[in-house]
């Protein structure tokens, strides 16, 4: 059965069809969190022209923004690219998806970047409580992403543990692969915690989940990961390490698939 092109799909294809917009995404991949002035300096066009391109990228969900004082910072959101790739790459000819395939390869190739904050956003047709449970309860986390259980002591100062799946243990992973501490908790809206990979010797990072309920039974889930001083962690959660999965973009895409269809993308 042929899957229909959704409005979200169409917006992403439109955004990726323009070389200037693809270049803006490349710039944000190399260094995230840029201002309009910084992006404008890299393109031979007017400030208004750059603003128009950024608006198209924001409407497609490929760029998200956050305020930092008086500045508006722009971040790459790879989730829509992952969703489009998983749904369409095998159904279109190479010519029809050349821009998308090239961009996906660029975004996923291993490299050293200066990104210290990763922002990923996805819209999911599910209630805030369902999304909250899917993030924090082990009976849910074993069904998507890396399919591994988690443990939370859901209070400020409480412990967090990300446990290895049986498949991970077969490859030599420790029983606890991630640990952390709950810093702020407001169920089912916001969770802030530290997040440290136990096996790479890097310091703890800060992870924030924000669930914003929209109209029509849809919620916006934003995951902000401050990976300052943790380049190995940044590479893995950014999906840049060969053989380590697609990072947050893949995790959130799979979460969306599970909650909306009842099936993991990898089932």
Secondary structure as GFF3:
##gff-version 3
##sequence-region A 1 267
A	DSSP	alpha_helix	7	16	.	.	.	ID=ss1
A	DSSP	alpha_helix	19	30	.	.	.	ID=ss2
A	DSSP	alpha_helix	36	40	.	.	.	ID=ss3
A	DSSP	alpha_helix	47	59	.	.	.	ID=ss4
A	DSSP	beta_strand	63	68	.	.	.	ID=ss5
A	DSSP	beta_strand	71	76	.	.	.	ID=ss6
A	DSSP	alpha_helix	79	88	.	.	.	ID=ss7
A	DSSP	alpha_helix	98	108	.	.	.	ID=ss8
A	DSSP	beta_strand	117	124	.	.	.	ID=ss9
A	DSSP	alpha_helix	128	136	.	.	.	ID=ss10
A	DSSP	alpha_helix	138	141	.	.	.	ID=ss11
A	DSSP	beta_strand	150	152	.	.	.	ID=ss12
A	DSSP	beta_strand	159	163	.	.	.	ID=ss13
A	DSSP	alpha_helix	166	170	.	.	.	ID=ss14
A	DSSP	beta_strand	176	186	.	.	.	ID=ss15
A	DSSP	beta_strand	190	197	.	.	.	ID=ss16
A	DSSP	beta_strand	205	213	.	.	.	ID=ss17
A	DSSP	three_ten_helix	215	217	.	.	.	ID=ss18
A	DSSP	beta_strand	219	226	.	.	.	ID=ss19
A	DSSP	alpha_helix	231	237	.	.	.	ID=ss20
A	DSSP	alpha_helix	247	261	.	.	.	ID=ss21
###
